[in-house]
Amino acid sequence: MKRIITLILFTLLIISSCKKDQANKKINFKNGPWRATLEVQDNKKLPFLMEFMEDQTLKIFNAEETINTDEVVINKDSITIKFPVFEGYIAAKFVDSITISGSFIKESLDRIVPFEAKYGVQDRFDIQSKEKYNITGNWEAVFSEDSKEDRYIAKGIFKQNGNIVTGTFRTTTGDYRYLEGVMNDNELQLSAFDGAHAFLFTAQVTDSTLNGSFYSGNHWKEPFIAKRNENFKLPSEDSLTFLKEGYDNLAFSFPDTNGNQISLQDEQFKNKVVIVQIMGTWCPNCMDETKYYVDFYNRNTSEDVQLVALAFEYAKTEEKAFKSIKRLKEKLSVEYPILLAQYGTSDKQKAQEKLPMLNHVLSYPTTIFIDKKGKVRKIHTGFNGPATGQKYIDFKKEFEEFVDQLSKE
């Protein structure tokens, strides 16, 4: 009996020792291309491509977009990847030198999505059969058609070369950024991952229709349908949000990152054209918009124009919200003030309570144009980012022409 107990203890000691050796062993993982997947609903995999560089940085690819990530920490068999600007991160372990397994985590939203990556796979989706249809062109789409609360319209803009498909969906509040995927026979698959949002679209295709599902992380799924319509247009972004009757101007007072209360009555805004950006550090469309506004701000140092951003953060504490704002300012080199308007939720109804003169806050981002006399001249809902192609080019032209007009008044 004693011999059996001794043998059991010896075996347990060996197992424990092996586990310790494994935990203490540094994995010599491979630099180069990896294909990662996130597990969404219906047991589906949302793939994206990435590349580990020799200097221990990481690149993530979505169609024409490359996201450079320099916050990669490897400790023995563990790896943590933190993305630029956004709070989401990947916490994982090396199963071996060519396999990583773990989770994509967004702490403030209590969301955890299973993550896995394999070395050497360079195709986002597997190409399994010749494409039956080509979806190049414009599509009139409806998401959640049968739901009064969730229904919304969108415009699909796609390019297809053989099996490979790129493009995006534009909505009245923004776009789904850089989507990339494949057409196998009559089955469409598109995905995007940017460190904040994880999107997967699947659809059955005919020559004139798309019928499919949209997955966002593992917390959201909705149906969509679309039909070819080269002439389809969304409502004007300048007509969706406006001042309510009885209000003549915009007013607010929120703290900046130094704790100073800032309002439109401050000297820095007097007799100037003021561009107010309603945004959140967690929002990819807001990041795209902020990059453009930083470029515009740096090219137009005129004393006639001032930008200010109002951040609506879902971080659970004020401290974490300010930390996210400071991080965004540092990563994107934002020189104009970003004020903390709200934390603990990004709910648009709560945001509208902070700005009661607006009929609603329909979208993050939203831009409000104020002339030198303090009058609101235009409110632009959403942002058409670089993934929308010509629409983005048109937006920049219209934006700069309108600001120039206000400056000359």
FIFIVO-311349 format. One record per residue (C-alpha): residue in three letters; x, y, z; chain. Coordinates in nm, 4 decimals, always signed. Example, Ala and Ser with C-alpha at 12.3 -4.5 7.8 and 13.67 -1.06 7.14 Angstrom:
<nodes>
  aa       c1       c2       c3 ch
 ala  +1.2300  -0.4500  +0.7800  A
 ser  +1.3670  -0.1060  +0.7140  A
</nodes>
This chain:
<nodes>
  aa       c1       c2       c3 ch
 met  +0.0000  +0.0000  +0.0000  A
 lys  +0.2839  +0.2345  +0.0930  A
 arg  +0.4521  +0.1578  -0.2400  A
 ile  +0.1318  +0.2544  -0.4268  A
 ile  +0.0990  +0.5847  -0.2374  A
 thr  +0.4662  +0.6573  -0.2985  A
 leu  +0.4235  +0.5827  -0.6708  A
 ile  +0.1194  +0.8133  -0.6923  A
 leu  +0.3026  +1.0948  -0.5183  A
 phe  +0.6049  +1.0443  -0.7434  A
 thr  +0.3826  +1.0568  -1.0523  A
 leu  +0.2121  +1.3737  -0.9331  A
 leu  +0.5521  +1.5295  -0.8669  A
 ile  +0.6657  +1.4510  -1.2218  A
 ile  +0.3444  +1.5957  -1.3703  A
 ser  +0.3775  +1.9098  -1.1573  A
 ser  +0.7415  +1.9427  -1.2555  A
 cys  +0.6555  +1.9059  -1.6251  A
 lys  +0.3868  +2.1731  -1.5979  A
 lys  +0.6318  +2.4071  -1.4270  A
 asp  +0.8952  +2.3399  -1.6929  A
 gln  +0.6372  +2.4122  -1.9640  A
 ala  +0.5283  +2.7353  -1.7931  A
 asn  +0.8892  +2.8466  -1.7535  A
 lys  +0.9846  +2.7505  -2.1066  A
 lys  +1.0134  +3.0379  -2.3516  A
 ile  +0.8431  +2.9643  -2.6818  A
 asn  +1.0467  +3.0417  -2.9927  A
 phe  +0.7487  +3.1387  -3.2029  A
 lys  +0.7776  +3.2185  -3.5710  A
 asn  +0.7855  +3.5657  -3.7220  A
 gly  +0.5890  +3.6061  -4.0430  A
 pro  +0.2276  +3.5525  -4.1541  A
 trp  -0.0415  +3.4178  -3.9194  A
 arg  -0.4151  +3.3694  -3.9672  A
 ala  -0.6205  +3.4462  -3.6586  A
 thr  -0.9825  +3.3546  -3.5939  A
 leu  -1.2426  +3.4742  -3.3454  A
 glu  -1.5333  +3.2472  -3.2571  A
 val  -1.8692  +3.4194  -3.3098  A
 gln  -2.2230  +3.2828  -3.2896  A
 asp  -2.3424  +2.9694  -3.4729  A
 asn  -1.9931  +2.8179  -3.4256  A
 lys  -1.8649  +3.0383  -3.7075  A
 lys  -1.5069  +3.1637  -3.7311  A
 leu  -1.4229  +3.5255  -3.8075  A
 pro  -1.0770  +3.5270  -3.9702  A
 phe  -0.8205  +3.8034  -4.0060  A
 leu  -0.4583  +3.8136  -4.1166  A
 met  -0.1618  +3.9384  -3.9180  A
 glu  +0.2164  +3.9340  -3.9354  A
 phe  +0.4681  +3.9236  -3.6522  A
 met  +0.7762  +4.1324  -3.7251  A
 glu  +1.1343  +4.0703  -3.6101  A
 asp  +1.1203  +4.3696  -3.3728  A
 gln  +0.8254  +4.2048  -3.1883  A
 thr  +0.5655  +4.4367  -3.3395  A
 leu  +0.2551  +4.3189  -3.5196  A
 lys  +0.0680  +4.4169  -3.8348  A
 ile  -0.3016  +4.3432  -3.8872  A
 phe  -0.4480  +4.3543  -4.2383  A
 asn  -0.7995  +4.4402  -4.3598  A
 ala  -0.8131  +4.4914  -4.7385  A
 glu  -0.6160  +4.8164  -4.7996  A
 glu  -0.5791  +4.8862  -4.4258  A
 thr  -0.2694  +4.7975  -4.2228  A
 ile  -0.2838  +4.8394  -3.8438  A
 asn  +0.0583  +4.8662  -3.6798  A
 thr  +0.0654  +4.7383  -3.3237  A
 asp  +0.3717  +4.7985  -3.1058  A
 glu  +0.2281  +4.6904  -2.7687  A
 val  +0.3074  +4.3196  -2.7866  A
 val  +0.4338  +4.1569  -2.4646  A
 ile  +0.5671  +3.8003  -2.4676  A
 asn  +0.6435  +3.6380  -2.1321  A
 lys  +0.7544  +3.2776  -2.1569  A
 asp  +0.4551  +3.0984  -2.3149  A
 ser  +0.2116  +3.3911  -2.2761  A
 ile  +0.1401  +3.6766  -2.5157  A
 thr  -0.0609  +3.9981  -2.4720  A
 ile  -0.1475  +4.2163  -2.7712  A
 lys  -0.2869  +4.5634  -2.7040  A
 phe  -0.4227  +4.7569  -3.0012  A
 pro  -0.3581  +5.1227  -3.0884  A
 val  -0.6163  +5.3623  -2.9426  A
 phe  -0.8762  +5.1027  -2.8373  A
 glu  -0.8993  +4.9303  -2.4972  A
 gly  -0.9519  +4.5800  -2.6372  A
 tyr  -0.6639  +4.3343  -2.6146  A
 ile  -0.5746  +3.9718  -2.6815  A
 ala  -0.4514  +3.7547  -2.3940  A
 ala  -0.3287  +3.4152  -2.5085  A
 lys  -0.0750  +3.1370  -2.4746  A
 phe  +0.1483  +2.9595  -2.7235  A
 val  +0.0267  +2.6022  -2.7558  A
 asp  +0.3443  +2.5471  -2.9562  A
 ser  +0.5638  +2.7572  -3.1881  A
 ile  +0.2931  +2.7738  -3.4579  A
 thr  -0.0308  +2.7932  -3.2561  A
 ile  -0.1680  +3.0616  -3.0224  A
 ser  -0.4883  +3.0192  -2.8221  A
 gly  -0.6679  +3.2633  -2.5923  A
 ser  -0.9259  +3.5437  -2.5887  A
 phe  -1.0039  +3.8871  -2.7299  A
 ile  -1.1163  +4.0910  -2.4282  A
 lys  -1.3039  +4.4205  -2.3832  A
 glu  -1.3134  +4.4706  -2.0083  A
 ser  -1.5458  +4.7710  -1.9894  A
 leu  -1.8143  +4.5784  -2.1784  A
 asp  -1.7438  +4.2447  -2.0046  A
 arg  -1.6932  +4.0782  -2.3439  A
 ile  -1.4639  +3.7812  -2.4059  A
 val  -1.4326  +3.6227  -2.7506  A
 pro  -1.2343  +3.2992  -2.8068  A
 phe  -0.9221  +3.3599  -3.0196  A
 glu  -0.6835  +3.1306  -3.2048  A
 ala  -0.4011  +3.1885  -3.4527  A
 lys  -0.1999  +2.9572  -3.6799  A
 tyr  +0.1356  +3.0330  -3.8381  A
 gly  +0.1900  +3.0223  -4.2121  A
 val  -0.1699  +3.0511  -4.3338  A
 gln  -0.1927  +3.3477  -4.5743  A
 asp  -0.5510  +3.3231  -4.7028  A
 arg  -0.8186  +3.5049  -4.5013  A
 phe  -1.0875  +3.2573  -4.6123  A
 asp  -1.0292  +2.9286  -4.7913  A
 ile  -1.1047  +2.9378  -5.1635  A
 gln  -1.2975  +2.6194  -5.2255  A
 ser  -1.4708  +2.6653  -5.5608  A
 lys  -1.4977  +2.9011  -5.8557  A
 glu  -1.7161  +3.2068  -5.7947  A
 lys  -2.0628  +3.1823  -5.9490  A
 tyr  -2.1421  +3.5558  -5.9308  A
 asn  -1.9611  +3.8894  -5.9274  A
 ile  -2.1018  +4.1459  -5.6804  A
 thr  -1.8994  +4.4461  -5.7976  A
 gly  -2.1142  +4.7595  -5.7695  A
 asn  -2.3699  +4.9188  -5.5395  A
 trp  -2.6322  +4.7372  -5.3328  A
 glu  -2.9404  +4.8643  -5.1492  A
 ala  -2.9433  +4.6821  -4.8153  A
 val  -3.1743  +4.6492  -4.5160  A
 phe  -3.0595  +4.5079  -4.1826  A
 ser  -3.3044  +4.3557  -3.9296  A
 glu  -3.5918  +4.4269  -4.1668  A
 asp  -3.8586  +4.2763  -3.9405  A
 ser  -3.7532  +4.4646  -3.6255  A
 lys  -3.8980  +4.8107  -3.5582  A
 glu  -3.6232  +4.8897  -3.3070  A
 asp  -3.3194  +4.7546  -3.4921  A
 arg  -3.4093  +4.8047  -3.8589  A
 tyr  -3.1766  +5.0278  -4.0622  A
 ile  -3.0778  +5.0770  -4.4230  A
 ala  -2.7311  +5.0608  -4.5753  A
 lys  -2.5477  +5.0855  -4.9050  A
 gly  -2.3147  +4.8033  -5.0015  A
 ile  -2.0135  +4.9081  -5.2103  A
 phe  -1.8078  +4.6150  -5.3417  A
 lys  -1.5284  +4.5222  -5.5797  A
 gln  -1.4658  +4.1646  -5.6860  A
 asn  -1.1686  +4.0153  -5.8667  A
 gly  -1.2160  +3.6447  -5.9204  A
 asn  -1.2941  +3.4953  -5.5807  A
 ile  -1.1623  +3.7958  -5.3849  A
 val  -1.4113  +4.0579  -5.2616  A
 thr  -1.3439  +4.3899  -5.0852  A
 gly  -1.5699  +4.6793  -4.9916  A
 thr  -1.7925  +4.8028  -4.7123  A
 phe  -2.1464  +4.8824  -4.6047  A
 arg  -2.2302  +5.2503  -4.5568  A
 thr  -2.5122  +5.3373  -4.3179  A
 thr  -2.6709  +5.6655  -4.2125  A
 thr  -2.4340  +5.6715  -3.9140  A
 gly  -2.1040  +5.5639  -4.0686  A
 asp  -1.9497  +5.2637  -4.2383  A
 tyr  -1.8301  +4.9138  -4.1527  A
 arg  -1.4748  +5.0037  -4.2538  A
 tyr  -1.2497  +4.7708  -4.4558  A
 leu  -1.4223  +4.4418  -4.5342  A
 glu  -1.2368  +4.1654  -4.7153  A
 gly  -1.3353  +3.8136  -4.8131  A
 val  -1.4256  +3.5633  -5.0816  A
 met  -1.7004  +3.4353  -5.3040  A
 asn  -1.7169  +3.0555  -5.3178  A
 asp  -1.9752  +2.9444  -5.5732  A
 asn  -2.2752  +3.1495  -5.4528  A
 glu  -2.1577  +3.1979  -5.0925  A
 leu  -2.0155  +3.5342  -4.9795  A
 gln  -1.7923  +3.5695  -4.6718  A
 leu  -1.6492  +3.9031  -4.5535  A
 ser  -1.4695  +4.0003  -4.2332  A
 ala  -1.2855  +4.2824  -4.0578  A
 phe  -1.1028  +4.3147  -3.7262  A
 asp  -0.9486  +4.6423  -3.6098  A
 gly  -0.8888  +4.5930  -3.2387  A
 ala  -1.2290  +4.7357  -3.1464  A
 his  -1.4894  +4.5733  -3.3696  A
 ala  -1.4964  +4.2220  -3.5092  A
 phe  -1.7305  +4.1901  -3.8088  A
 leu  -1.8344  +3.8860  -4.0100  A
 phe  -2.0827  +3.8905  -4.2988  A
 thr  -2.2091  +3.5760  -4.4696  A
 ala  -2.4638  +3.5656  -4.7509  A
 gln  -2.6210  +3.3517  -5.0195  A
 val  -2.5912  +3.5333  -5.3533  A
 thr  -2.7841  +3.5483  -5.6774  A
 asp  -2.7120  +3.7774  -5.9706  A
 ser  -2.9276  +4.0485  -5.8080  A
 thr  -2.9709  +3.9658  -5.4372  A
 leu  -2.7786  +3.9050  -5.1153  A
 asn  -2.9441  +3.7223  -4.8279  A
 gly  -2.7337  +3.6785  -4.5200  A
 ser  -2.6290  +3.7410  -4.1609  A
 phe  -2.4111  +4.0000  -3.9897  A
 tyr  -2.2144  +3.8985  -3.6786  A
 ser  -2.0484  +4.1484  -3.4451  A
 gly  -1.8181  +3.9688  -3.2024  A
 asn  -2.0026  +3.6884  -3.0257  A
 his  -2.2680  +3.9196  -2.8768  A
 trp  -2.4692  +4.0253  -3.1845  A
 lys  -2.6236  +3.8697  -3.4921  A
 glu  -2.8788  +4.0133  -3.7343  A
 pro  -3.0132  +3.9286  -4.0808  A
 phe  -2.9706  +4.1465  -4.3864  A
 ile  -3.0971  +4.1467  -4.7425  A
 ala  -2.9730  +4.3496  -5.0378  A
 lys  -3.0535  +4.4042  -5.4022  A
 arg  -2.8500  +4.5553  -5.6823  A
 asn  -2.9163  +4.9269  -5.7222  A
 glu  -2.6439  +5.1391  -5.8809  A
 asn  -2.8444  +5.4575  -5.8189  A
 phe  -2.9260  +5.3973  -5.4525  A
 lys  -2.8492  +5.6868  -5.2175  A
 leu  -2.8707  +5.7143  -4.8402  A
 pro  -3.0420  +6.0154  -4.6792  A
 ser  -2.8279  +6.3291  -4.6530  A
 glu  -2.6017  +6.3162  -4.3479  A
 asp  -2.6701  +6.6868  -4.2918  A
 ser  -3.0462  +6.6415  -4.2376  A
 leu  -3.0635  +6.3766  -3.9646  A
 thr  -2.9584  +6.5699  -3.6532  A
 phe  -3.0653  +6.9273  -3.5759  A
 leu  -3.1358  +7.1781  -3.2992  A
 lys  -3.4747  +7.1364  -3.1364  A
 glu  -3.7280  +7.4167  -3.1537  A
 gly  -3.6609  +7.6768  -2.8869  A
 tyr  -3.2815  +7.6428  -2.9025  A
 asp  -3.0569  +7.8805  -3.0951  A
 asn  -2.7133  +7.7453  -3.0150  A
 leu  -2.5054  +7.4686  -2.8618  A
 ala  -2.3946  +7.4842  -2.4990  A
 phe  -2.1834  +7.2544  -2.2816  A
 ser  -1.9284  +7.2520  -2.0016  A
 phe  -1.7116  +6.9418  -1.9628  A
 pro  -1.3637  +6.8712  -1.8173  A
 asp  -1.0499  +6.8297  -2.0267  A
 thr  -0.7645  +6.5897  -1.9492  A
 asn  -0.6135  +6.8453  -1.7099  A
 gly  -0.9347  +6.8756  -1.5099  A
 asn  -1.0285  +7.2192  -1.6462  A
 gln  -1.3961  +7.2861  -1.7214  A
 ile  -1.4252  +7.3935  -2.0853  A
 ser  -1.7251  +7.5631  -2.2438  A
 leu  -1.8026  +7.7438  -2.5690  A
 gln  -1.8018  +8.0702  -2.3724  A
 asp  -1.4261  +8.0409  -2.3155  A
 glu  -1.1913  +8.2911  -2.4790  A
 gln  -1.0343  +8.0286  -2.7070  A
 phe  -1.3646  +7.9919  -2.8965  A
 lys  -1.4752  +8.3554  -2.9214  A
 asn  -1.5108  +8.4980  -3.2740  A
 lys  -1.3985  +8.1685  -3.4256  A
 val  -1.5453  +7.8961  -3.6382  A
 val  -1.5832  +7.6036  -3.3966  A
 ile  -1.6021  +7.2413  -3.5085  A
 val  -1.7461  +7.0197  -3.2337  A
 gln  -1.6813  +6.6469  -3.2696  A
 ile  -1.9091  +6.4079  -3.0773  A
 met  -1.7107  +6.0856  -3.0480  A
 gly  -1.5771  +5.8012  -2.8336  A
 thr  -1.2277  +5.6553  -2.8055  A
 trp  -1.3803  +5.3072  -2.8521  A
 cys  -1.5284  +5.3915  -3.1941  A
 pro  -1.3360  +5.2982  -3.5150  A
 asn  -1.5301  +5.5479  -3.7297  A
 cys  -1.4399  +5.8153  -3.4735  A
 met  -1.0748  +5.7118  -3.5034  A
 asp  -1.0894  +5.7496  -3.8822  A
 glu  -1.2532  +6.0895  -3.8422  A
 thr  -1.0017  +6.2001  -3.5783  A
 lys  -0.7104  +6.1093  -3.8065  A
 tyr  -0.8590  +6.3318  -4.0750  A
 tyr  -0.9332  +6.6161  -3.8314  A
 val  -0.5754  +6.6007  -3.6976  A
 asp  -0.4458  +6.6305  -4.0537  A
 phe  -0.6854  +6.9183  -4.1253  A
 tyr  -0.5944  +7.0917  -3.7979  A
 asn  -0.2227  +7.0670  -3.8736  A
 arg  -0.2725  +7.2038  -4.2254  A
 asn  -0.4947  +7.4892  -4.1089  A
 thr  -0.3340  +7.6664  -3.8170  A
 ser  -0.5489  +7.9747  -3.8784  A
 glu  -0.6698  +8.1456  -3.5631  A
 asp  -1.0169  +8.1558  -3.7214  A
 val  -1.0897  +7.7842  -3.6682  A
 gln  -1.0945  +7.5782  -3.3471  A
 leu  -1.1782  +7.2102  -3.2966  A
 val  -1.3047  +7.0500  -2.9771  A
 ala  -1.4132  +6.6902  -2.9183  A
 leu  -1.6723  +6.5622  -2.6701  A
 ala  -1.5949  +6.2042  -2.5668  A
 phe  -1.8748  +5.9716  -2.4612  A
 glu  -1.6977  +5.6764  -2.2999  A
 tyr  -1.8213  +5.3357  -2.1876  A
 ala  -1.5244  +5.2974  -1.9484  A
 lys  -1.6634  +5.2186  -1.6044  A
 thr  -1.4736  +5.4877  -1.4137  A
 glu  -1.3764  +5.8486  -1.4806  A
 glu  -1.0116  +5.7563  -1.4333  A
 lys  -1.0266  +5.4855  -1.7023  A
 ala  -1.2173  +5.7180  -1.9364  A
 phe  -0.9518  +5.9887  -1.9076  A
 lys  -0.6819  +5.7248  -1.9548  A
 ser  -0.8445  +5.6221  -2.2847  A
 ile  -0.8678  +5.9857  -2.3975  A
 lys  -0.5021  +6.0520  -2.3137  A
 arg  -0.4011  +5.7361  -2.5002  A
 leu  -0.5946  +5.8384  -2.8115  A
 lys  -0.4446  +6.1881  -2.8003  A
 glu  -0.0952  +6.0419  -2.7746  A
 lys  -0.1381  +5.7742  -3.0420  A
 leu  -0.3017  +6.0056  -3.2976  A
 ser  -0.1104  +6.3242  -3.2009  A
 val  -0.4313  +6.5163  -3.1250  A
 glu  -0.3538  +6.8785  -3.0353  A
 tyr  -0.7106  +7.0069  -2.9989  A
 pro  -0.8964  +6.9512  -2.6665  A
 ile  -1.0936  +6.6327  -2.6010  A
 leu  -1.3436  +6.6745  -2.3171  A
 leu  -1.5016  +6.3954  -2.1146  A
 ala  -1.8751  +6.4377  -2.1658  A
 gln  -1.9850  +6.1016  -2.0208  A
 tyr  -1.8461  +5.7765  -1.8836  A
 gly  -1.9964  +5.4439  -1.7822  A
 thr  -2.2094  +5.4139  -2.0969  A
 ser  -2.2095  +5.5043  -2.4637  A
 asp  -2.5900  +5.4975  -2.4781  A
 lys  -2.7070  +5.7587  -2.7292  A
 gln  -3.0165  +5.8529  -2.5289  A
 lys  -2.7945  +5.9301  -2.2285  A
 ala  -2.5673  +6.1311  -2.4567  A
 gln  -2.8637  +6.3322  -2.5811  A
 glu  -2.9417  +6.4230  -2.2180  A
 lys  -2.6006  +6.5912  -2.1986  A
 leu  -2.6830  +6.7903  -2.5133  A
 pro  -3.0590  +6.8540  -2.4740  A
 met  -3.0675  +7.1091  -2.7548  A
 leu  -3.0203  +6.8285  -3.0129  A
 asn  -3.3159  +6.6284  -3.1413  A
 his  -3.1038  +6.3182  -3.0774  A
 val  -2.7514  +6.1844  -3.0849  A
 leu  -2.7949  +5.9371  -3.3692  A
 ser  -2.4346  +5.8483  -3.4303  A
 tyr  -2.0810  +5.8409  -3.3017  A
 pro  -1.9280  +6.0410  -3.4579  A
 thr  -2.1369  +6.3530  -3.5221  A
 thr  -1.9899  +6.6913  -3.6182  A
 ile  -2.1439  +7.0289  -3.5357  A
 phe  -2.0346  +7.3399  -3.7274  A
 ile  -2.0640  +7.6720  -3.5400  A
 asp  -1.9974  +8.0082  -3.7056  A
 lys  -1.8114  +8.3053  -3.5561  A
 lys  -2.1309  +8.4455  -3.4059  A
 gly  -2.1978  +8.1196  -3.2172  A
 lys  -2.4769  +8.0017  -3.4447  A
 val  -2.5032  +7.6331  -3.5396  A
 arg  -2.4834  +7.6240  -3.9173  A
 lys  -2.4774  +7.2526  -3.9889  A
 ile  -2.4781  +6.9154  -3.8113  A
 his  -2.3235  +6.6209  -3.9949  A
 thr  -2.4242  +6.2745  -3.8721  A
 gly  -2.1746  +5.9889  -3.8994  A
 phe  -1.8521  +5.9720  -4.0956  A
 asn  -1.7708  +5.8182  -4.4324  A
 gly  -1.4166  +5.6924  -4.3819  A
 pro  -1.1431  +5.5935  -4.6261  A
 ala  -1.3005  +5.2508  -4.6845  A
 thr  -1.5880  +5.4230  -4.8692  A
 gly  -1.3593  +5.5432  -5.1503  A
 gln  -1.5076  +5.8306  -5.3505  A
 lys  -1.7539  +5.9181  -5.0737  A
 tyr  -1.4613  +5.9868  -4.8403  A
 ile  -1.2938  +6.2060  -5.1023  A
 asp  -1.6179  +6.3984  -5.1557  A
 phe  -1.6652  +6.4429  -4.7801  A
 lys  -1.3199  +6.5973  -4.7347  A
 lys  -1.3784  +6.8394  -5.0200  A
 glu  -1.7202  +6.9466  -4.8901  A
 phe  -1.5913  +6.9764  -4.5328  A
 glu  -1.2994  +7.2004  -4.6217  A
 glu  -1.5043  +7.4182  -4.8561  A
 phe  -1.7707  +7.4735  -4.5891  A
 val  -1.5183  +7.5544  -4.3148  A
 asp  -1.3434  +7.7953  -4.5518  A
 gln  -1.6786  +7.9634  -4.6254  A
 leu  -1.7485  +8.0086  -4.2542  A
 ser  -1.3960  +8.1428  -4.1951  A
 lys  -1.4431  +8.4157  -4.4559  A
 glu  -1.7735  +8.5422  -4.3118  A
</nodes>
